[in-house]
Amino acid sequence: MKVLIAFFFNTICNFAIGLLVAKFLGPAEYGRFALAFAVAIAVQVACFDWLRFGATRFYSERARSEYPALRATLDTGFLLVTFGIAAAACLLLFSGIRIALSNGLIALALVAAVSNGMFDYNTALVRARFHDRLYTRLIIVKNIFALVFTGGGAYWFGSAKMALVGSIISLSGSIITARASLHDEGSEPRQASFAVVKSILRYSLPIVAANLLYLAIPLANRSIAAIFYGFSESGQFSLAYDIGNKAVLAIGSTLDVVLFQIAIAINEREGAHKASSQIARNMATVFAVVLPACTGIWLILPSLQAVIVPHAYRGPFGRLLTLMMAGFFCSALIQFGVNPIFQIAKRTAPLVGAALFGCIVDAVLLLVLPRGNNASSLAVAQTGAYVASFCMLVCLASFWKPQWPRPRDLALAALGTAAMAAVLLPLRDRDPGMLTLAEQVLGGMAVYGLFVVCCDVANIRSILVTRLRPIVARFAAQ
């Protein structure tokens, strides 16, 4: 429960800080910031995510005490990759190659990639140990630093570079303040094992390659927007993508941080068949949460735009986010619904094929769709790419004959979402504002929540009762 609260807190802070940075920088400078940060995330995924996936899948409290070579190998790998990025950065900056971003932004993007990689790797280690208190501490410290340094840098300097510096300080600072708690005894570099590296890479590299291909789609589209329409339109595209992607993937991540670890624990204790059943239940839960969330975001979009989106972004934000929403839905199902089928079986190679298919579809759509005077065609192509990847991944998964969610759960989730939409749709035509937004959010949660309670959609009611019963009993005893 503490992990879920920390994830929720992190999501709210990410939204707030992202909107503040967009407001203080303005569309053009925010376009530079967003493109540089997208480069940082791409570098992080390419270079560091294998460590995060290795920690999530293989590290545990038992492995920490019984197999220190694992942690030693992961730590040594992080250091070597960091040195490699530093060397590559020097070669790039002194080569004379020129791209859309300045050399200063490129350098900061690479430092941000290391900082973000370090934060994600260490939080993955903490989550794998189910160390909720330490995880919550890292999240809180990171977001306090981000509000002060990232938001403050954007406010005081109005500069993409200073906002990136603030982001680097917040990510690195949170890890530095907890370095003693993150250390494992006996995990010195001499304990590192090349055999462990091969085992982790065999599992994680296909996942990393697939995620990198998925990231390449919006990164390429942002770059194309900057080239053809300027950094201002790229900033509009980036804010719509960043807010929508953070909203949907944060919901999926909040579920995944608990559900996937449960599946791994069941796989260790009870075997692959029981773990496959848990993955099927997890898929139903993800679908039953993400579908109404995506639908709800579209239903409240006019008021959401009026209340939280900076004035300079209004209009394009609503148009672009609407075109992207189906893609976000499919992306969440890919990451947190279907991918675990392959991850739990350690057969991750097909993930690359589905992601590559999405990249091809994106490129084809960019060529055939008519190009207007804004980035709408890029948003449509991006959505088509994610939908195509999801369909391809489901087809590939069927060859392994996995256990799928019960049709009853999927149908009930769709029916509950339809009921929510029927209630909220008339409110969409009201004057947008805080009051309308509050009515929509509370009404949507009430309608769908009542449906979940009455029908026990995807066993969510049963799960919540099981989780909350000890808490209620503890309070009652006091």
C-alpha positions as CSV (number, residue, x, y, z in Angstrom):
1,M,0.0,0.0,0.0
2,K,2.9,2.4,0.8
3,V,4.3,1.8,-2.7
4,L,1.0,2.7,-4.3
5,I,0.8,5.9,-2.2
6,A,4.4,6.8,-3.2
7,F,3.6,6.2,-6.9
8,F,0.5,8.4,-6.7
9,F,2.5,11.1,-5.0
10,N,5.2,10.8,-7.6
11,T,2.6,11.0,-10.4
12,I,1.0,14.2,-9.0
13,C,4.4,15.8,-8.6
14,N,5.5,14.9,-12.1
15,F,2.4,16.5,-13.5
16,A,2.8,19.7,-11.4
17,I,6.5,20.1,-12.2
18,G,6.0,19.3,-15.9
19,L,3.2,21.9,-16.2
20,L,5.3,24.5,-14.3
21,V,8.3,24.0,-16.5
22,A,6.1,24.3,-19.6
23,K,4.5,27.5,-18.3
24,F,7.7,29.2,-17.3
25,L,9.7,28.2,-20.4
26,G,7.0,28.8,-23.1
27,P,6.3,26.6,-26.1
28,A,9.6,27.2,-28.0
29,E,12.0,26.8,-25.1
30,Y,9.9,23.9,-23.7
31,G,10.2,22.3,-27.1
32,R,14.0,22.3,-26.7
33,F,13.8,21.0,-23.1
34,A,11.3,18.3,-24.1
35,L,13.4,17.2,-27.0
36,A,16.6,17.1,-25.0
37,F,14.9,15.2,-22.2
38,A,13.5,12.7,-24.7
39,V,17.1,12.1,-25.9
40,A,18.1,11.6,-22.3
41,I,15.4,9.0,-21.8
42,A,16.3,7.2,-25.1
43,V,20.0,7.0,-24.0
44,Q,18.9,5.9,-20.5
45,V,16.8,3.1,-22.0
46,A,19.5,2.0,-24.4
47,C,22.3,2.0,-21.9
48,F,20.9,1.5,-18.4
49,D,17.5,-0.2,-18.6
50,W,19.1,-3.7,-18.8
51,L,20.2,-3.1,-15.2
52,R,16.7,-2.0,-14.1
53,F,15.1,-5.1,-15.7
54,G,17.8,-7.3,-14.2
55,A,17.2,-6.0,-10.8
56,T,13.4,-6.3,-11.1
57,R,13.5,-9.9,-12.3
58,F,16.4,-11.4,-10.4
59,Y,17.2,-9.3,-7.3
60,S,15.4,-9.9,-4.0
61,E,16.0,-9.8,-0.3
62,R,17.2,-13.5,-0.5
63,A,19.5,-12.8,-3.4
64,R,20.9,-9.8,-1.6
65,S,22.1,-12.0,1.3
66,E,22.8,-15.3,-0.5
67,Y,24.2,-14.1,-3.9
68,P,26.1,-10.8,-3.5
69,A,27.7,-11.4,-7.0
70,L,24.4,-10.3,-8.6
71,R,24.5,-6.8,-7.0
72,A,28.2,-6.5,-7.5
73,T,27.7,-7.3,-11.2
74,L,24.9,-4.8,-11.6
75,D,26.8,-2.0,-9.8
76,T,30.0,-2.6,-11.9
77,G,27.9,-2.6,-15.0
78,F,26.5,0.8,-14.2
79,L,29.9,2.3,-13.7
80,L,31.3,0.8,-16.9
81,V,28.3,2.1,-18.9
82,T,28.7,5.5,-17.4
83,F,32.3,5.7,-18.4
84,G,31.3,4.5,-21.9
85,I,28.7,7.3,-22.2
86,A,31.3,9.9,-21.1
87,A,33.8,8.7,-23.7
88,A,31.1,8.7,-26.5
89,A,30.0,12.2,-25.4
90,C,33.5,13.5,-25.8
91,L,33.8,12.0,-29.3
92,L,30.4,13.4,-30.3
93,L,31.0,16.9,-29.0
94,F,34.5,17.2,-30.6
95,S,33.5,15.6,-33.9
96,G,31.8,18.7,-35.3
97,I,28.6,16.9,-36.0
98,R,25.6,19.2,-35.8
99,I,22.0,18.2,-34.9
100,A,18.8,20.1,-34.0
101,L,20.0,20.6,-30.4
102,S,23.0,22.7,-29.3
103,N,26.1,21.0,-27.9
104,G,25.3,22.3,-24.4
105,L,21.8,20.7,-24.5
106,I,23.3,17.4,-25.8
107,A,25.8,17.3,-23.0
108,L,23.2,18.0,-20.4
109,A,20.9,15.4,-21.9
110,L,23.6,12.7,-21.5
111,V,24.2,13.7,-17.9
112,A,20.5,13.6,-17.3
113,A,20.4,10.1,-18.9
114,V,23.0,8.9,-16.3
115,S,21.2,10.6,-13.4
116,N,17.8,9.1,-14.5
117,G,19.4,5.7,-15.0
118,M,20.9,5.8,-11.6
119,F,17.6,6.7,-10.0
120,D,15.5,4.1,-11.8
121,Y,18.1,1.4,-11.1
122,N,18.3,2.1,-7.4
123,T,14.5,2.3,-7.0
124,A,14.2,-1.0,-8.9
125,L,16.5,-2.6,-6.3
126,V,14.5,-1.1,-3.5
127,R,11.2,-2.3,-4.9
128,A,12.6,-5.8,-5.5
129,R,13.3,-6.0,-1.8
130,F,9.8,-4.7,-1.0
131,H,11.5,-1.9,1.1
132,D,8.5,0.4,1.0
133,R,9.8,3.0,3.5
134,L,13.1,3.6,1.6
135,Y,11.3,3.7,-1.7
136,T,8.9,6.4,-0.4
137,R,11.8,8.4,1.0
138,L,13.6,8.4,-2.4
139,I,10.4,9.5,-4.2
140,I,9.7,12.3,-1.7
141,V,13.2,13.7,-1.7
142,K,13.4,13.5,-5.5
143,N,10.2,15.5,-6.0
144,I,11.1,18.1,-3.4
145,F,14.4,18.7,-5.2
146,A,12.7,18.7,-8.6
147,L,10.2,21.4,-7.5
148,V,13.0,23.6,-6.1
149,F,15.7,23.0,-8.8
150,T,13.8,22.0,-12.0
151,G,10.8,24.3,-11.5
152,G,13.0,27.0,-10.0
153,G,15.5,26.8,-12.8
154,A,12.7,27.2,-15.4
155,Y,11.2,30.2,-13.4
156,W,14.3,32.2,-12.7
157,F,16.3,31.6,-15.9
158,G,13.5,30.7,-18.5
159,S,16.1,28.3,-19.9
160,A,15.9,24.7,-21.1
161,K,19.5,24.2,-20.0
162,M,18.9,25.3,-16.4
163,A,15.7,23.2,-16.2
164,L,17.8,20.2,-17.2
165,V,20.4,21.0,-14.6
166,G,17.7,21.1,-12.0
167,S,16.4,17.7,-13.1
168,I,19.9,16.3,-12.8
169,I,20.3,17.7,-9.3
170,S,17.0,16.3,-8.2
171,L,17.6,12.8,-9.5
172,S,21.2,12.5,-8.3
173,G,20.5,14.2,-5.0
174,S,17.8,11.8,-3.9
175,I,20.2,8.9,-4.4
176,I,23.1,10.6,-2.7
177,T,21.1,11.3,0.4
178,A,20.2,7.6,0.8
179,R,23.5,6.1,-0.4
180,A,24.1,4.3,3.0
181,S,20.8,2.5,2.9
182,L,21.3,1.5,-0.7
183,H,24.6,-0.2,-0.1
184,D,24.9,-4.0,0.0
185,E,27.7,-5.6,2.1
186,G,30.0,-7.9,0.2
187,S,29.0,-6.5,-3.3
188,E,32.5,-5.2,-4.2
189,P,33.5,-5.0,-7.9
190,R,35.7,-8.1,-7.6
191,Q,32.6,-10.2,-7.0
192,A,31.2,-9.2,-10.4
193,S,30.6,-12.1,-12.7
194,F,30.5,-12.2,-16.5
195,A,28.2,-15.2,-16.4
196,V,25.7,-13.1,-14.5
197,V,26.0,-10.3,-17.1
198,K,25.2,-12.8,-19.9
199,S,22.2,-14.2,-18.0
200,I,20.8,-10.7,-17.4
201,L,21.4,-9.5,-20.9
202,R,19.8,-12.6,-22.4
203,Y,16.7,-11.7,-20.5
204,S,16.7,-7.9,-20.7
205,L,18.2,-6.9,-24.1
206,P,15.0,-7.8,-26.1
207,I,12.9,-5.8,-23.7
208,V,15.3,-2.9,-23.9
209,A,15.4,-3.0,-27.7
210,A,11.6,-3.1,-27.8
211,N,11.3,-0.1,-25.4
212,L,13.9,1.8,-27.4
213,L,12.0,1.3,-30.6
214,Y,8.8,2.5,-28.9
215,L,10.6,5.6,-27.6
216,A,12.0,6.2,-31.1
217,I,8.5,6.8,-32.4
218,P,7.6,9.9,-30.4
219,L,11.3,11.0,-30.4
220,A,11.3,11.0,-34.2
221,N,7.9,12.7,-34.4
222,R,9.1,15.5,-32.0
223,S,12.2,16.0,-34.1
224,I,10.1,16.1,-37.4
225,A,7.8,18.6,-35.7
226,A,10.7,20.8,-34.8
227,I,12.2,20.6,-38.4
228,F,9.0,21.2,-40.3
229,Y,7.0,23.4,-37.9
230,G,9.5,24.9,-35.5
231,F,10.3,24.4,-31.9
232,S,7.1,26.0,-30.8
233,E,4.9,23.4,-32.5
234,S,7.3,20.7,-31.2
235,G,6.7,22.1,-27.7
236,Q,2.9,21.8,-28.3
237,F,3.3,18.2,-29.4
238,S,5.6,17.5,-26.5
239,L,3.3,18.8,-23.8
240,A,0.4,16.8,-25.1
241,Y,2.5,13.6,-25.4
242,D,4.2,14.1,-22.0
243,I,1.0,14.8,-20.0
244,G,-1.0,12.0,-21.7
245,N,1.9,9.5,-21.5
246,K,2.6,10.3,-17.9
247,A,-1.0,10.0,-16.9
248,V,-1.7,6.6,-18.6
249,L,1.7,5.0,-17.9
250,A,1.7,6.2,-14.3
251,I,-1.5,4.4,-13.7
252,G,-0.1,1.3,-15.4
253,S,3.2,1.5,-13.5
254,T,1.4,1.9,-10.2
255,L,-0.4,-1.5,-10.9
256,D,2.7,-3.1,-12.4
257,V,5.0,-2.3,-9.5
258,V,2.9,-4.6,-7.3
259,L,1.3,-7.1,-9.8
260,F,4.4,-8.1,-11.6
261,Q,6.4,-8.6,-8.4
262,I,3.6,-10.8,-7.1
263,A,3.8,-12.9,-10.3
264,I,7.5,-13.3,-9.9
265,A,7.1,-14.4,-6.3
266,I,4.5,-17.0,-7.3
267,N,6.7,-18.2,-10.1
268,E,9.5,-18.8,-7.6
269,R,7.3,-20.6,-5.0
270,E,4.6,-22.4,-7.1
271,G,5.9,-22.7,-10.6
272,A,5.2,-21.4,-14.1
273,H,1.6,-22.5,-14.4
274,K,0.5,-20.6,-11.3
275,A,2.5,-17.6,-12.5
276,S,0.8,-17.7,-15.9
277,S,-2.6,-17.6,-14.1
278,Q,-1.5,-14.6,-12.1
279,I,-0.4,-12.8,-15.3
280,A,-3.8,-13.4,-16.8
281,R,-5.4,-11.9,-13.7
282,N,-3.0,-9.0,-13.9
283,M,-3.9,-8.3,-17.5
284,A,-7.6,-8.1,-16.6
285,T,-6.8,-5.7,-13.8
286,V,-4.7,-3.5,-16.0
287,F,-7.4,-3.4,-18.7
288,A,-10.1,-2.7,-16.1
289,V,-8.2,0.3,-14.8
290,V,-6.6,1.7,-17.9
291,L,-9.7,1.7,-20.1
292,P,-11.8,3.9,-17.9
293,A,-8.8,6.1,-17.2
294,C,-8.2,6.8,-20.9
295,T,-11.8,7.3,-21.6
296,G,-12.1,9.6,-18.6
297,I,-9.2,11.7,-19.6
298,W,-10.9,12.4,-23.0
299,L,-14.2,13.1,-21.3
300,I,-12.8,15.7,-19.0
301,L,-10.3,17.1,-21.5
302,P,-12.0,20.5,-22.1
303,S,-12.1,21.3,-18.3
304,L,-8.7,19.7,-17.8
305,Q,-7.2,22.0,-20.5
306,A,-8.9,25.1,-19.0
307,V,-7.8,24.4,-15.5
308,I,-4.2,23.0,-15.6
309,V,-2.8,23.7,-19.1
310,P,-0.8,27.0,-19.5
311,H,-2.7,29.4,-21.8
312,A,-0.1,29.3,-24.5
313,Y,-0.7,25.6,-25.1
314,R,-4.5,25.6,-25.1
315,G,-6.2,24.4,-28.2
316,P,-3.4,22.4,-29.7
317,F,-3.1,20.5,-26.4
318,G,-6.7,19.2,-26.6
319,R,-6.5,18.4,-30.3
320,L,-3.2,16.5,-30.1
321,L,-4.0,14.6,-26.9
322,T,-7.3,13.4,-28.4
323,L,-5.5,12.0,-31.4
324,M,-2.9,10.4,-29.2
325,M,-5.2,8.8,-26.6
326,A,-5.8,5.4,-28.3
327,G,-2.1,5.0,-28.7
328,F,-1.5,5.6,-25.0
329,F,-4.1,3.0,-24.2
330,C,-2.4,0.4,-26.4
331,S,1.0,1.4,-25.1
332,A,-0.1,0.7,-21.5
333,L,-1.6,-2.7,-22.4
334,I,1.7,-3.6,-24.2
335,Q,3.9,-2.6,-21.3
336,F,1.9,-3.8,-18.3
337,G,-0.5,-6.4,-19.8
338,V,1.0,-8.4,-22.6
339,N,4.8,-8.0,-22.1
340,P,4.7,-9.9,-18.8
341,I,3.7,-13.0,-20.6
342,F,7.1,-13.0,-22.3
343,Q,9.0,-11.7,-19.3
344,I,7.8,-14.4,-16.9
345,A,8.7,-17.1,-19.4
346,K,12.1,-15.4,-20.1
347,R,11.2,-15.5,-23.9
348,T,11.5,-11.8,-24.6
349,A,12.8,-11.8,-28.2
350,P,9.3,-11.4,-29.8
351,L,8.9,-8.0,-28.1
352,V,11.4,-6.6,-30.5
353,G,9.5,-7.8,-33.6
354,A,6.3,-6.1,-32.4
355,A,8.0,-2.8,-31.6
356,L,9.8,-2.9,-35.0
357,F,6.5,-3.4,-36.7
358,G,5.1,-0.3,-35.0
359,C,8.1,1.8,-36.2
360,I,7.5,0.6,-39.7
361,V,3.8,1.5,-39.5
362,D,4.7,5.0,-38.1
363,A,7.0,5.6,-41.0
364,V,4.5,4.5,-43.6
365,L,1.7,6.6,-42.1
366,L,4.0,9.6,-42.0
367,L,4.6,9.2,-45.8
368,V,0.9,8.6,-46.8
369,L,-0.9,10.9,-44.4
370,P,-1.5,14.5,-45.8
371,R,0.7,17.0,-43.9
372,G,-1.2,20.0,-42.7
373,N,0.0,23.2,-41.0
374,N,0.4,21.5,-37.6
375,A,1.6,18.2,-36.0
376,S,-1.8,16.5,-36.1
377,S,-0.6,14.0,-38.8
378,L,2.3,13.1,-36.5
379,A,0.0,12.3,-33.6
380,V,-2.2,10.1,-35.9
381,A,0.8,8.2,-37.1
382,Q,2.1,7.7,-33.6
383,T,-1.3,6.3,-32.5
384,G,-1.4,4.0,-35.5
385,A,2.1,2.7,-34.6
386,Y,1.1,1.7,-31.1
387,V,-2.1,0.1,-32.1
388,A,-0.3,-2.0,-34.7
389,S,2.4,-3.0,-32.2
390,F,-0.3,-4.1,-29.7
391,C,-2.1,-6.2,-32.3
392,M,1.2,-7.8,-33.5
393,L,2.2,-8.6,-29.9
394,V,-1.1,-10.3,-29.1
395,C,-0.7,-12.4,-32.2
396,L,2.9,-13.4,-31.2
397,A,1.8,-14.2,-27.7
398,S,-0.9,-16.6,-29.0
399,F,1.9,-19.0,-30.3
400,W,2.9,-19.7,-26.7
401,K,-0.7,-20.5,-25.7
402,P,-0.8,-18.3,-22.6
403,Q,-3.6,-17.9,-20.2
404,W,-5.7,-14.9,-21.2
405,P,-8.1,-12.8,-19.0
406,R,-11.6,-14.0,-18.6
407,P,-13.9,-12.6,-21.3
408,R,-16.3,-11.7,-18.4
409,D,-13.8,-9.3,-16.9
410,L,-13.1,-7.6,-20.2
411,A,-16.8,-7.3,-21.0
412,L,-17.7,-5.9,-17.6
413,A,-14.8,-3.3,-17.7
414,A,-16.1,-2.2,-21.1
415,L,-19.7,-2.0,-19.9
416,G,-18.7,-0.1,-16.8
417,T,-16.7,2.4,-18.9
418,A,-19.7,2.8,-21.2
419,A,-21.9,3.6,-18.3
420,M,-19.4,6.1,-17.0
421,A,-19.2,7.7,-20.4
422,A,-23.0,7.9,-20.7
423,V,-23.1,9.9,-17.4
424,L,-20.2,12.2,-18.1
425,L,-20.7,12.9,-21.8
426,P,-23.5,15.6,-21.2
427,L,-21.1,17.3,-18.8
428,R,-18.5,17.7,-21.5
429,D,-20.6,20.4,-23.2
430,R,-20.7,22.6,-20.0
431,D,-18.5,25.6,-19.6
432,P,-15.1,24.2,-18.8
433,G,-13.7,25.0,-15.4
434,M,-12.8,23.8,-11.9
435,L,-16.4,23.1,-10.9
436,T,-17.2,21.1,-14.0
437,L,-13.9,19.2,-13.7
438,A,-14.7,18.3,-10.1
439,E,-18.2,17.1,-11.0
440,Q,-16.8,15.0,-13.9
441,V,-14.0,13.4,-11.8
442,L,-16.2,12.6,-8.8
443,G,-19.1,11.5,-11.0
444,G,-16.9,9.2,-13.1
445,M,-15.2,7.6,-10.1
446,A,-18.6,7.1,-8.4
447,V,-20.2,5.4,-11.5
448,Y,-17.3,3.2,-12.4
449,G,-16.5,2.5,-8.7
450,L,-20.1,1.4,-8.1
451,F,-19.9,-0.9,-11.1
452,V,-16.7,-2.5,-9.9
453,V,-18.1,-3.0,-6.4
454,C,-21.3,-4.5,-7.6
455,C,-19.8,-6.8,-10.3
456,D,-16.3,-7.3,-8.8
457,V,-14.7,-6.5,-12.2
458,A,-11.4,-8.3,-12.5
459,N,-11.6,-9.2,-8.8
460,I,-10.7,-5.6,-7.9
461,R,-13.3,-5.6,-5.2
462,S,-11.9,-8.8,-3.7
463,I,-8.3,-7.5,-3.9
464,L,-9.2,-4.2,-2.2
465,V,-11.2,-5.9,0.6
466,T,-8.2,-8.3,1.3
467,R,-5.8,-5.4,1.4
468,L,-7.9,-3.0,3.4
469,R,-9.2,-5.5,6.0
470,P,-6.0,-5.6,8.1
471,I,-5.7,-1.8,8.0
472,V,-9.3,-1.4,9.1
473,A,-8.8,-4.0,11.9
474,R,-5.7,-2.2,13.1
475,F,-7.5,1.2,13.3
476,A,-10.5,-0.5,15.0
477,A,-8.2,-2.0,17.6
478,Q,-6.7,1.4,18.4
